[in-house]
Amino acid sequence: GAGVSQSPRYKVAKRGQDVALRCDPISGHVSLFWYQQALGQGPEFLTYFQNEAQLDKSGLPSDRFFAERPEGSVSTLKIQRTQQEDSAVYLCASSLVTSGRWRSTDTQYFGPGTRLTVL
Amino acid sequence: GENVEQHPSTLSVQEGDSAVIKCTYSDSASNYFPWYKQELGKRPQLIIDIRSNVGEKKDQRIAVTLNKTAKHFSLHITETQPEDSAVYFCAAASPSNAGGTSYGKLTFGQGTILTVHP
């Protein structure tokens, strides 16, 4: 079946502009993660959704970053007033999480990412 | 929070040789350790993972070992091929209880650039 998709694949923004990045997870996947990957580095956690609920946003670097998943499927990561340090690849991942307390962690499947360049 | 260290940062081998990449983690509660392969400009792809209830897992030419006491885990690739050339990332996940359901945000290592020379 279809994997995780993201759009746009590339985005160039002038400093100060707002951007919106979209993630379409694998159908039926409950969990959705956003990661930021700087050049030459490993991905770093930004935020996590379980269905429509944002349960962890501890990795968002500032209040300029906002994420939502209103219907528990598609998610949007919005960055307001972009800065040069926001330039990175933004990766989305989804996983199928079965209900129940302390279940083992499920595999996360990544999208291709959106490469954001802020000039 | 969790901290994952990965070594080496670059690894160059001849085709047919073995390659070993090592990672250490800090959070003793971490219980899931995936390895991802990322080719230039592509998405990270899971190649193998291991959970804390086992010490070793193998899938054809790829194996992962886990030492929970020492808090380190390693990726072993045997009979390397040029198409194995890529960046490899280890990661660790700690169970976090959210609304009664466990989930695990991944903490990644810094990556290893593997080059396999024909």
gemmi code that builds the backbone of each chain (N, CA, C; Angstrom):
import gemmi

chains = {
    "A": [
        ("GLY", (0.821, -1.198, 0.000), (0.000, 0.000, 0.000), (0.857, 1.250, 0.000)),
        ("ALA", (0.223, 2.401, -0.018), (0.931, 3.659, -0.074), (1.623, 3.912, 1.254)),
        ("GLY", (2.801, 4.505, 1.157), (3.539, 4.853, 2.353), (3.173, 6.249, 2.816)),
        ("VAL", (3.988, 6.782, 3.719), (3.802, 8.139, 4.213), (4.205, 9.114, 3.099)),
        ("SER", (3.362, 10.098, 2.855), (3.703, 11.095, 1.853), (3.733, 12.477, 2.496)),
        ("GLN", (4.569, 13.356, 1.921), (4.705, 14.710, 2.427), (4.727, 15.677, 1.259)),
        ("SER", (4.203, 16.865, 1.507), (4.228, 17.901, 0.488), (4.330, 19.280, 1.137)),
        ("PRO", (4.986, 20.222, 0.474), (5.765, 20.008, -0.750), (7.059, 19.270, -0.433)),
        ("ARG", (7.748, 18.785, -1.430), (9.037, 18.138, -1.197), (10.119, 19.176, -0.941)),
        ("TYR", (9.983, 20.327, -1.581), (10.949, 21.408, -1.403), (10.188, 22.710, -1.197)),
        ("LYS", (10.709, 23.528, -0.297), (10.083, 24.821, -0.035), (11.178, 25.842, 0.216)),
        ("VAL", (11.132, 26.924, -0.520), (12.044, 28.035, -0.295), (11.215, 29.198, 0.217)),
        ("ALA", (11.627, 29.761, 1.337), (10.892, 30.861, 1.938), (11.851, 31.999, 2.249)),
        ("LYS", (11.333, 33.184, 2.144), (12.108, 34.334, 2.576), (11.952, 34.476, 4.088)),
        ("ARG", (12.999, 34.930, 4.735), (12.944, 35.105, 6.180), (11.739, 35.957, 6.560)),
        ("GLY", (10.997, 35.464, 7.533), (9.823, 36.183, 7.985), (8.514, 35.649, 7.418)),
        ("GLN", (8.593, 34.829, 6.377), (7.380, 34.254, 5.803), (6.882, 33.092, 6.651)),
        ("ASP", (5.602, 32.803, 6.530), (5.007, 31.634, 7.175), (4.995, 30.476, 6.175)),
        ("VAL", (5.193, 29.251, 6.666), (5.129, 28.080, 5.790), (4.257, 27.014, 6.445)),
        ("ALA", (3.696, 26.155, 5.604), (2.876, 25.035, 6.090), (3.326, 23.771, 5.371)),
        ("LEU", (3.638, 22.756, 6.129), (4.130, 21.496, 5.595), (3.107, 20.409, 5.912)),
        ("ARG", (2.821, 19.582, 4.914), (1.748, 18.597, 5.056), (2.289, 17.183, 5.130)),
        ("CYS", (1.629, 16.359, 5.932), (1.980, 14.947, 6.053), (0.728, 14.095, 5.924)),
        ("ASP", (0.780, 13.111, 5.026), (-0.282, 12.121, 4.901), (0.251, 10.790, 5.419)),
        ("PRO", (-0.192, 10.356, 6.579), (0.345, 9.109, 7.142), (-0.234, 7.889, 6.427)),
        ("ILE", (0.291, 6.742, 6.750), (-0.257, 5.491, 6.241), (-1.669, 5.330, 6.798)),
        ("SER", (-2.583, 4.950, 5.931), (-3.975, 4.830, 6.330), (-4.141, 3.913, 7.542)),
        ("GLY", (-4.853, 4.399, 8.539), (-5.115, 3.590, 9.730), (-4.078, 3.733, 10.823)),
        ("HIS", (-2.983, 4.416, 10.531), (-1.962, 4.594, 11.567), (-2.422, 5.637, 12.587)),
        ("VAL", (-2.352, 5.247, 13.844), (-2.839, 6.090, 14.929), (-1.820, 7.165, 15.301)),
        ("SER", (-0.563, 6.766, 15.343), (0.484, 7.670, 15.822), (1.142, 8.409, 14.673)),
        ("LEU", (1.456, 9.677, 14.919), (2.131, 10.500, 13.919), (3.184, 11.347, 14.631)),
        ("PHE", (4.376, 11.336, 14.070), (5.508, 12.053, 14.630), (6.048, 13.048, 13.611)),
        ("TRP", (6.545, 14.177, 14.088), (7.317, 15.110, 13.273), (8.738, 15.163, 13.831)),
        ("TYR", (9.705, 15.124, 12.902), (11.112, 15.255, 13.253), (11.746, 16.332, 12.374)),
        ("GLN", (12.796, 16.942, 12.890), (13.576, 17.915, 12.132), (14.979, 17.345, 11.925)),
        ("GLN", (15.459, 17.357, 10.685), (16.778, 16.817, 10.400), (17.645, 17.903, 9.775)),
        ("ALA", (18.601, 18.384, 10.533), (19.564, 19.348, 10.011), (20.584, 18.615, 9.152)),
        ("LEU", (21.250, 19.334, 8.291), (22.200, 18.748, 7.355), (23.299, 17.995, 8.107)),
        ("GLY", (23.465, 16.728, 7.750), (24.521, 15.936, 8.361), (24.234, 15.442, 9.760)),
        ("GLN", (22.988, 15.565, 10.207), (22.615, 15.151, 11.563), (21.505, 14.112, 11.526)),
        ("GLY", (21.288, 13.486, 12.665), (20.154, 12.585, 12.787), (18.877, 13.362, 13.024)),
        ("PRO", (17.736, 12.763, 12.717), (16.460, 13.440, 12.976), (16.277, 13.731, 14.455)),
        ("GLU", (15.642, 14.862, 14.758), (15.340, 15.229, 16.139), (13.837, 15.390, 16.306)),
        ("PHE", (13.310, 14.810, 17.371), (11.876, 14.809, 17.649), (11.334, 16.226, 17.822)),
        ("LEU", (10.178, 16.471, 17.205), (9.483, 17.738, 17.395), (8.199, 17.546, 18.193)),
        ("THR", (7.296, 16.681, 17.670), (6.008, 16.550, 18.306), (5.365, 15.222, 17.940)),
        ("TYR", (4.352, 14.817, 18.736), (3.700, 13.524, 18.561), (2.182, 13.675, 18.693)),
        ("PHE", (1.460, 12.987, 17.818), (-0.005, 12.920, 17.861), (-0.445, 11.471, 18.009)),
        ("GLN", (-1.476, 11.308, 18.811), (-2.207, 10.043, 18.862), (-3.616, 10.379, 18.409)),
        ("ASN", (-3.972, 9.902, 17.224), (-5.197, 10.365, 16.551), (-5.126, 11.889, 16.429)),
        ("GLU", (-6.124, 12.604, 16.900), (-6.111, 14.062, 16.746), (-5.461, 14.775, 17.928)),
        ("ALA", (-5.138, 14.038, 18.975), (-4.592, 14.648, 20.178), (-3.074, 14.807, 20.092)),
        ("GLN", (-2.620, 16.015, 20.343), (-1.189, 16.283, 20.388), (-0.719, 16.025, 21.814)),
        ("LEU", (-0.067, 14.900, 22.024), (0.257, 14.463, 23.371), (1.662, 14.825, 23.817)),
        ("ASP", (2.487, 15.225, 22.877), (3.854, 15.599, 23.250), (4.343, 16.626, 22.247)),
        ("LYS", (4.617, 17.817, 22.713), (5.184, 18.840, 21.821), (6.464, 19.395, 22.416)),
        ("SER", (7.123, 18.576, 23.198), (8.308, 19.015, 23.920), (9.483, 19.359, 23.019)),
        ("GLY", (9.489, 18.866, 21.783), (10.613, 19.120, 20.892), (10.465, 20.347, 20.011)),
        ("LEU", (9.320, 20.984, 20.020), (9.133, 22.185, 19.197), (10.078, 23.268, 19.684)),
        ("PRO", (10.906, 23.821, 18.794), (11.971, 24.727, 19.239), (11.501, 26.091, 19.725)),
        ("SER", (10.364, 26.536, 19.262), (9.871, 27.839, 19.714), (8.374, 27.912, 19.481)),
        ("ASP", (7.762, 28.991, 19.970), (6.315, 29.148, 19.768), (5.984, 29.551, 18.338)),
        ("ARG", (7.012, 29.663, 17.483), (6.718, 29.896, 16.064), (6.301, 28.610, 15.358)),
        ("PHE", (6.532, 27.488, 16.009), (6.210, 26.173, 15.436), (4.873, 25.701, 16.005)),
        ("PHE", (4.020, 25.260, 15.098), (2.692, 24.809, 15.498), (2.306, 23.616, 14.636)),
        ("ALA", (1.757, 22.581, 15.250), (1.339, 21.405, 14.489), (-0.092, 21.048, 14.842)),
        ("GLU", (-0.797, 20.491, 13.873), (-2.176, 20.060, 14.115), (-2.495, 18.828, 13.304)),
        ("ARG", (-3.503, 18.117, 13.753), (-3.987, 16.904, 13.080), (-5.484, 16.801, 13.403)),
        ("PRO", (-6.274, 17.722, 12.874), (-7.644, 17.920, 13.347), (-8.577, 16.719, 13.207)),
        ("GLU", (-8.376, 15.884, 12.192), (-9.272, 14.750, 11.998), (-8.566, 13.421, 12.243)),
        ("GLY", (-7.396, 13.498, 12.834), (-6.699, 12.264, 13.171), (-6.049, 11.566, 12.007)),
        ("SER", (-5.912, 12.265, 10.877), (-5.258, 11.662, 9.720), (-4.145, 12.586, 9.248)),
        ("VAL", (-4.440, 13.445, 8.298), (-3.455, 14.385, 7.766), (-2.996, 15.342, 8.870)),
        ("SER", (-1.706, 15.662, 8.836), (-1.153, 16.608, 9.800), (-0.447, 17.739, 9.064)),
        ("THR", (-0.463, 18.909, 9.688), (0.219, 20.069, 9.135), (1.152, 20.644, 10.185)),
        ("LEU", (2.372, 20.897, 9.773), (3.342, 21.594, 10.614), (3.488, 23.007, 10.054)),
        ("LYS", (3.216, 23.979, 10.886), (3.277, 25.366, 10.457), (4.420, 26.072, 11.180)),
        ("ILE", (5.163, 26.822, 10.439), (6.244, 27.626, 11.008), (5.962, 29.078, 10.662)),
        ("GLN", (5.827, 29.891, 11.681), (5.550, 31.313, 11.472), (6.858, 32.106, 11.505)),
        ("ARG", (6.883, 33.161, 10.732), (8.027, 34.096, 10.749), (9.343, 33.326, 10.661)),
        ("THR", (9.495, 32.580, 9.580), (10.643, 31.681, 9.432), (11.974, 32.425, 9.591)),
        ("GLN", (12.929, 31.722, 10.169), (14.287, 32.209, 10.368), (15.248, 31.274, 9.634)),
        ("GLN", (16.455, 31.758, 9.393), (17.427, 30.946, 8.670), (17.727, 29.642, 9.402)),
        ("GLU", (17.706, 29.669, 10.727), (18.014, 28.458, 11.486), (16.914, 27.393, 11.373)),
        ("ASP", (15.780, 27.768, 10.759), (14.714, 26.784, 10.539), (15.005, 25.914, 9.316)),
        ("SER", (15.996, 26.277, 8.524), (16.338, 25.505, 7.331), (16.745, 24.098, 7.740)),
        ("ALA", (16.048, 23.117, 7.196), (16.266, 21.718, 7.554), (15.313, 20.872, 6.720)),
        ("VAL", (15.456, 19.560, 6.860), (14.461, 18.649, 6.312), (13.488, 18.281, 7.430)),
        ("TYR", (12.203, 18.419, 7.154), (11.176, 18.086, 8.138), (10.561, 16.749, 7.742)),
        ("LEU", (10.740, 15.777, 8.623), (10.295, 14.413, 8.373), (9.053, 14.102, 9.198)),
        ("CYS", (8.149, 13.408, 8.585), (6.968, 12.912, 9.260), (7.058, 11.391, 9.310)),
        ("ALA", (6.603, 10.805, 10.388), (6.581, 9.349, 10.512), (5.255, 8.927, 11.127)),
        ("SER", (4.779, 7.752, 10.756), (3.564, 7.230, 11.374), (3.786, 5.800, 11.827)),
        ("SER", (3.001, 5.402, 12.799), (3.066, 4.019, 13.262), (1.681, 3.563, 13.689)),
        ("LEU", (1.492, 2.253, 13.599), (0.219, 1.648, 14.001), (0.343, 1.250, 15.457)),
        ("VAL", (-0.391, 1.929, 16.303), (-0.271, 1.671, 17.739), (-1.519, 0.968, 18.214)),
        ("THR", (-1.352, -0.216, 18.751), (-2.489, -0.933, 19.325), (-2.769, -0.364, 20.710)),
        ("SER", (-4.017, -0.401, 21.096), (-4.371, 0.188, 22.389), (-3.878, -0.694, 23.516)),
        ("GLY", (-3.782, -0.107, 24.676), (-3.323, -0.884, 25.833), (-2.141, -0.224, 26.491)),
        ("ARG", (-1.992, -0.412, 27.740), (-0.933, 0.234, 28.481), (0.409, -0.446, 28.253)),
        ("TRP", (1.401, 0.332, 28.012), (2.778, -0.123, 27.920), (2.990, -1.233, 26.900)),
        ("ARG", (2.295, -1.124, 25.780), (2.569, -2.030, 24.675), (3.950, -1.726, 24.115)),
        ("SER", (4.517, -2.684, 23.475), (5.836, -2.457, 22.886), (5.732, -1.408, 21.791)),
        ("THR", (6.799, -0.710, 21.603), (6.825, 0.384, 20.641), (6.671, -0.149, 19.233)),
        ("ASP", (5.876, 0.522, 18.433), (5.650, 0.108, 17.053), (6.631, 0.764, 16.102)),
        ("THR", (6.867, 0.102, 14.977), (7.770, 0.611, 13.960), (7.259, 1.930, 13.406)),
        ("GLN", (8.161, 2.888, 13.260), (7.823, 4.165, 12.645), (8.274, 4.155, 11.189)),
        ("TYR", (7.344, 4.517, 10.312), (7.611, 4.586, 8.880), (7.691, 6.058, 8.488)),
        ("PHE", (8.773, 6.403, 7.827), (9.033, 7.797, 7.516), (8.552, 8.194, 6.123)),
        ("GLY", (8.177, 9.453, 6.001), (7.922, 10.055, 4.704), (9.223, 10.547, 4.089)),
        ("PRO", (9.163, 11.072, 2.864), (10.368, 11.520, 2.165), (10.914, 12.842, 2.686)),
        ("GLY", (10.090, 13.544, 3.466), (10.547, 14.807, 4.039), (10.251, 16.001, 3.152)),
        ("THR", (10.240, 17.163, 3.779), (10.180, 18.447, 3.088), (11.464, 19.197, 3.402)),
        ("ARG", (12.187, 19.552, 2.362), (13.420, 20.325, 2.566), (13.048, 21.803, 2.548)),
        ("LEU", (13.194, 22.446, 3.689), (12.887, 23.868, 3.819), (14.178, 24.661, 3.804)),
        ("THR", (14.230, 25.633, 2.911), (15.359, 26.551, 2.846), (14.828, 27.959, 3.091)),
        ("VAL", (15.380, 28.617, 4.102), (14.963, 29.983, 4.434), (16.093, 30.928, 4.044)),
        ("LEU", (15.766, 31.831, 3.157), (16.786, 32.767, 2.650), (16.818, 34.057, 3.449)),
    ],
    "B": [
        ("GLY", (16.651, 13.484, 29.564), (16.138, 12.699, 28.457), (17.188, 11.762, 27.893)),
        ("GLU", (16.762, 11.018, 26.896), (17.646, 10.030, 26.271), (18.734, 10.715, 25.462)),
        ("ASN", (19.927, 10.110, 25.461), (21.037, 10.578, 24.640), (21.660, 9.364, 23.955)),
        ("VAL", (21.823, 9.445, 22.645), (22.384, 8.329, 21.885), (23.661, 8.787, 21.195)),
        ("GLU", (24.735, 8.046, 21.421), (26.011, 8.326, 20.783), (26.309, 7.224, 19.767)),
        ("GLN", (26.781, 7.607, 18.590), (27.011, 6.644, 17.510), (28.435, 6.792, 16.974)),
        ("HIS", (29.083, 5.652, 16.746), (30.451, 5.643, 16.213), (30.647, 4.464, 15.263)),
        ("PRO", (31.493, 4.606, 14.232), (32.197, 5.833, 13.861), (31.288, 6.768, 13.056)),
        ("SER", (31.755, 7.961, 12.791), (30.963, 8.881, 11.980), (31.117, 8.557, 10.494)),
        ("THR", (32.249, 7.996, 10.108), (32.440, 7.525, 8.731), (33.111, 6.160, 8.775)),
        ("LEU", (32.769, 5.334, 7.794), (33.311, 3.976, 7.733), (33.481, 3.603, 6.273)),
        ("SER", (34.692, 3.228, 5.912), (34.996, 2.863, 4.531), (35.491, 1.426, 4.516)),
        ("VAL", (34.858, 0.584, 3.704), (35.244, -0.831, 3.632), (35.300, -1.268, 2.178)),
        ("GLN", (35.974, -2.395, 1.959), (36.000, -3.003, 0.642), (34.819, -3.953, 0.501)),
        ("GLU", (34.338, -4.041, -0.708), (33.226, -4.960, -0.986), (33.571, -6.357, -0.476)),
        ("GLY", (32.607, -6.950, 0.232), (32.820, -8.279, 0.784), (33.263, -8.284, 2.235)),
        ("ASP", (33.795, -7.144, 2.694), (34.194, -7.040, 4.102), (32.957, -6.850, 4.976)),
        ("SER", (33.192, -6.943, 6.286), (32.123, -6.674, 7.252), (32.214, -5.235, 7.749)),
        ("ALA", (31.085, -4.712, 8.184), (31.026, -3.361, 8.752), (30.294, -3.429, 10.088)),
        ("VAL", (30.816, -2.708, 11.068), (30.199, -2.676, 12.393), (30.030, -1.228, 12.830)),
        ("ILE", (28.835, -0.906, 13.269), (28.532, 0.437, 13.777), (27.997, 0.269, 15.192)),
        ("LYS", (28.495, 1.124, 16.099), (28.148, 0.959, 17.511), (27.429, 2.182, 18.060)),
        ("CYS", (26.488, 1.934, 18.954), (25.748, 3.013, 19.604), (25.626, 2.749, 21.093)),
        ("THR", (25.650, 3.827, 21.862), (25.368, 3.743, 23.281), (24.195, 4.649, 23.599)),
        ("TYR", (23.445, 4.296, 24.639), (22.304, 5.106, 25.044), (22.366, 5.343, 26.542)),
        ("SER", (21.611, 6.318, 26.997), (21.731, 6.711, 28.405), (20.529, 6.310, 29.260)),
        ("ASP", (19.360, 6.194, 28.670), (18.142, 5.953, 29.453), (17.896, 4.447, 29.610)),
        ("SER", (18.038, 3.947, 30.800), (17.868, 2.518, 31.039), (16.436, 2.043, 30.768)),
        ("ALA", (15.485, 2.977, 30.654), (14.105, 2.604, 30.350), (13.883, 2.350, 28.858)),
        ("SER", (14.822, 2.727, 28.019), (14.662, 2.496, 26.575), (14.530, 1.018, 26.295)),
        ("ASN", (13.600, 0.662, 25.432), (13.332, -0.757, 25.206), (13.168, -1.128, 23.743)),
        ("TYR", (13.443, -0.193, 22.858), (13.279, -0.468, 21.430), (14.382, 0.254, 20.682)),
        ("PHE", (15.080, -0.485, 19.791), (16.288, 0.057, 19.163), (16.256, -0.252, 17.666)),
        ("PRO", (15.768, 0.680, 16.861), (15.751, 0.465, 15.416), (17.004, 1.027, 14.749)),
        ("TRP", (17.290, 0.500, 13.580), (18.349, 1.017, 12.722), (17.728, 1.426, 11.397)),
        ("TYR", (18.073, 2.637, 10.952), (17.555, 3.149, 9.693), (18.712, 3.389, 8.721)),
        ("LYS", (18.417, 3.150, 7.451), (19.352, 3.441, 6.363), (18.780, 4.604, 5.573)),
        ("GLN", (19.608, 5.619, 5.330), (19.122, 6.777, 4.590), (20.073, 7.075, 3.446)),
        ("GLU", (19.579, 6.946, 2.238), (20.354, 7.322, 1.058), (20.157, 8.809, 0.807)),
        ("LEU", (21.078, 9.388, 0.077), (21.093, 10.833, -0.128), (19.765, 11.324, -0.697)),
        ("GLY", (19.130, 12.229, 0.010), (17.883, 12.815, -0.455), (16.664, 11.916, -0.308)),
        ("LYS", (16.840, 10.782, 0.366), (15.719, 9.846, 0.507), (15.237, 9.779, 1.962)),
        ("ARG", (14.157, 9.063, 2.158), (13.616, 8.910, 3.516), (14.410, 7.870, 4.288)),
        ("PRO", (14.462, 7.981, 5.612), (15.049, 6.897, 6.416), (14.200, 5.634, 6.264)),
        ("GLN", (14.869, 4.521, 6.050), (14.166, 3.245, 5.900), (14.656, 2.269, 6.967)),
        ("LEU", (13.708, 1.664, 7.647), (14.047, 0.703, 8.692), (14.700, -0.528, 8.071)),
        ("ILE", (15.852, -0.924, 8.599), (16.499, -2.130, 8.089), (16.444, -3.271, 9.097)),
        ("ILE", (16.440, -2.954, 10.353), (16.333, -3.974, 11.390), (16.066, -3.280, 12.711)),
        ("ASP", (15.425, -3.973, 13.627), (15.202, -3.416, 14.948), (15.284, -4.532, 15.979)),
        ("ILE", (15.457, -4.139, 17.217), (15.550, -5.123, 18.287), (14.859, -4.560, 19.514)),
        ("ARG", (14.189, -5.446, 20.234), (13.522, -5.035, 21.465), (14.325, -5.558, 22.644)),
        ("SER", (14.054, -4.991, 23.797), (14.943, -5.215, 24.929), (14.851, -6.615, 25.517)),
        ("ASN", (13.906, -7.416, 25.047), (13.781, -8.759, 25.612), (14.637, -9.793, 24.886)),
        ("VAL", (15.410, -9.332, 23.875), (16.317, -10.237, 23.176), (17.698, -9.601, 23.092)),
        ("GLY", (18.719, -10.443, 22.887), (20.072, -9.927, 22.838), (20.645, -9.827, 21.435)),
        ("GLU", (20.000, -10.527, 20.486), (20.527, -10.532, 19.122), (19.402, -10.847, 18.151)),
        ("LYS", (19.517, -10.242, 16.973), (18.543, -10.499, 15.917), (19.268, -10.440, 14.594)),
        ("LYS", (18.908, -11.356, 13.695), (19.610, -11.423, 12.422), (18.621, -11.491, 11.277)),
        ("ASP", (18.958, -10.818, 10.182), (18.140, -10.850, 8.980), (19.079, -10.863, 7.789)),
        ("GLN", (19.336, -12.057, 7.283), (20.250, -12.245, 6.146), (21.619, -11.685, 6.480)),
        ("ARG", (22.076, -10.651, 5.781), (23.436, -10.137, 6.010), (23.515, -9.125, 7.154)),
        ("ILE", (22.396, -8.825, 7.754), (22.355, -7.784, 8.780), (22.011, -8.398, 10.132)),
        ("ALA", (22.734, -7.967, 11.157), (22.456, -8.425, 12.510), (22.594, -7.255, 13.471)),
        ("VAL", (21.857, -7.338, 14.546), (21.968, -6.328, 15.602), (22.125, -7.056, 16.925)),
        ("THR", (23.013, -6.533, 17.772), (23.203, -7.080, 19.106), (22.898, -6.002, 20.128)),
        ("LEU", (22.401, -6.405, 21.262), (22.033, -5.471, 22.324), (22.597, -5.951, 23.648)),
        ("ASN", (23.272, -5.053, 24.358), (23.771, -5.322, 25.699), (23.119, -4.318, 26.639)),
        ("LYS", (22.065, -4.739, 27.317), (21.305, -3.813, 28.155), (22.088, -3.377, 29.380)),
        ("THR", (22.923, -4.259, 29.877), (23.705, -3.913, 31.062), (24.646, -2.760, 30.766)),
        ("ALA", (25.314, -2.862, 29.624), (26.271, -1.830, 29.228), (25.588, -0.691, 28.480)),
        ("LYS", (24.337, -0.846, 28.137), (23.575, 0.145, 27.372), (24.244, 0.466, 26.054)),
        ("HIS", (24.532, -0.595, 25.313), (25.003, -0.349, 23.954), (24.464, -1.422, 23.004)),
        ("PHE", (24.374, -1.039, 21.743), (23.879, -1.936, 20.708), (24.649, -1.655, 19.419)),
        ("SER", (24.740, -2.685, 18.601), (25.599, -2.606, 17.426), (24.909, -3.189, 16.199)),
        ("LEU", (25.262, -2.634, 15.053), (24.796, -3.130, 13.758), (25.965, -3.810, 13.067)),
        ("HIS", (25.708, -5.011, 12.557), (26.739, -5.762, 11.848), (26.232, -6.061, 10.439)),
        ("ILE", (27.011, -5.664, 9.452), (26.673, -5.985, 8.063), (27.799, -6.857, 7.517)),
        ("THR", (27.453, -8.038, 7.071), (28.458, -8.932, 6.493), (28.366, -8.893, 4.969)),
        ("GLU", (29.453, -9.319, 4.345), (29.515, -9.396, 2.872), (28.983, -8.115, 2.242)),
        ("THR", (29.558, -6.998, 2.628), (29.053, -5.713, 2.164), (29.100, -5.593, 0.638)),
        ("GLN", (28.139, -4.834, 0.132), (28.009, -4.588, -1.302), (27.959, -3.086, -1.538)),
        ("PRO", (28.338, -2.626, -2.725), (28.307, -1.180, -2.990), (26.952, -0.544, -2.696)),
        ("GLU", (25.883, -1.271, -2.907), (24.554, -0.709, -2.645), (24.238, -0.563, -1.158)),
        ("ASP", (25.130, -1.054, -0.315), (24.990, -0.816, 1.128), (25.465, 0.594, 1.497)),
        ("SER", (26.141, 1.261, 0.586), (26.646, 2.611, 0.853), (25.470, 3.557, 1.134)),
        ("ALA", (25.527, 4.212, 2.283), (24.450, 5.101, 2.718), (24.831, 5.655, 4.093)),
        ("VAL", (23.929, 6.453, 4.662), (24.079, 6.881, 6.059), (23.195, 5.980, 6.913)),
        ("TYR", (23.749, 5.473, 7.976), (23.023, 4.596, 8.880), (22.819, 5.311, 10.226)),
        ("PHE", (21.607, 5.258, 10.716), (21.274, 5.873, 12.002), (20.764, 4.808, 12.963)),
        ("CYS", (21.287, 4.849, 14.188), (20.683, 4.064, 15.249), (19.725, 4.973, 16.007)),
        ("ALA", (18.828, 4.378, 16.741), (17.877, 5.141, 17.536), (17.455, 4.329, 18.746)),
        ("ALA", (16.981, 5.037, 19.744), (16.463, 4.389, 20.942), (15.125, 5.015, 21.293)),
        ("ALA", (14.212, 4.201, 21.784), (12.891, 4.703, 22.170), (12.576, 4.279, 23.591)),
        ("SER", (12.142, 5.237, 24.375), (11.683, 4.955, 25.731), (10.163, 4.935, 25.731)),
        ("PRO", (9.560, 3.989, 26.420), (8.099, 3.979, 26.454), (7.589, 5.199, 27.218)),
        ("SER", (6.663, 5.897, 26.623), (6.065, 7.053, 27.280), (4.569, 6.817, 27.301)),
        ("ASN", (3.984, 6.906, 28.427), (2.575, 6.624, 28.551), (1.753, 7.851, 28.184)),
        ("ALA", (0.991, 7.728, 27.121), (0.177, 8.858, 26.674), (-1.261, 8.390, 26.547)),
        ("GLY", (-2.099, 8.855, 27.408), (-3.502, 8.486, 27.337), (-3.737, 7.000, 27.514)),
        ("GLY", (-2.845, 6.335, 28.218), (-3.026, 4.914, 28.459), (-2.399, 4.033, 27.407)),
        ("THR", (-1.815, 4.616, 26.377), (-1.192, 3.820, 25.328), (0.287, 4.167, 25.231)),
        ("SER", (1.100, 3.158, 25.173), (2.529, 3.383, 25.090), (2.914, 3.876, 23.704)),
        ("TYR", (3.808, 4.817, 23.644), (4.395, 5.185, 22.374), (5.858, 5.479, 22.643)),
        ("GLY", (6.647, 5.557, 21.623), (8.058, 5.813, 21.838), (8.607, 6.789, 20.837)),
        ("LYS", (8.934, 7.995, 21.306), (9.607, 8.916, 20.399), (11.052, 8.458, 20.265)),
        ("LEU", (11.560, 8.556, 19.070), (12.903, 8.071, 18.792), (13.941, 9.152, 19.055)),
        ("THR", (15.020, 8.769, 19.720), (16.203, 9.609, 19.839), (17.275, 8.978, 18.967)),
        ("PHE", (17.769, 9.735, 17.995), (18.697, 9.213, 17.002), (20.141, 9.504, 17.357)),
        ("GLY", (21.031, 8.628, 16.880), (22.445, 8.926, 16.876), (22.775, 9.899, 15.755)),
        ("GLN", (24.048, 10.245, 15.678), (24.475, 11.282, 14.739), (24.663, 10.755, 13.320)),
        ("GLY", (24.639, 9.443, 13.170), (24.754, 8.867, 11.840), (26.160, 8.388, 11.505)),
        ("THR", (26.234, 7.364, 10.666), (27.496, 6.842, 10.161), (27.427, 6.784, 8.640)),
        ("ILE", (28.366, 7.444, 7.984), (28.427, 7.391, 6.529), (29.238, 6.160, 6.144)),
        ("LEU", (28.559, 5.164, 5.584), (29.215, 3.929, 5.158), (29.477, 3.983, 3.659)),
        ("THR", (30.723, 3.751, 3.278), (31.098, 3.682, 1.877), (31.692, 2.306, 1.616)),
        ("VAL", (31.113, 1.603, 0.658), (31.611, 0.285, 0.275), (32.241, 0.408, -1.108)),
        ("HIS", (33.537, 0.186, -1.162), (34.281, 0.317, -2.414), (34.266, -0.996, -3.194)),
        ("PRO", (33.956, -0.925, -4.505), (33.917, -2.154, -5.319), (35.299, -2.781, -5.433)),
    ],
}
model = gemmi.Model(1)
for chain_id, residues in chains.items():
    chain = gemmi.Chain(chain_id)
    for i, (resn, *xyz) in enumerate(residues, 1):
        res = gemmi.Residue()
        res.name, res.seqid = resn, gemmi.SeqId(i, " ")
        for name, pos in zip(("N", "CA", "C"), xyz):
            atom = gemmi.Atom()
            atom.name, atom.element = name, gemmi.Element(name[0])
            atom.pos, atom.b_iso = gemmi.Position(*pos), 0.0
            res.add_atom(atom)
        chain.add_residue(res)
    model.add_chain(chain)
structure = gemmi.Structure()
structure.add_model(model)
structure.setup_entities()
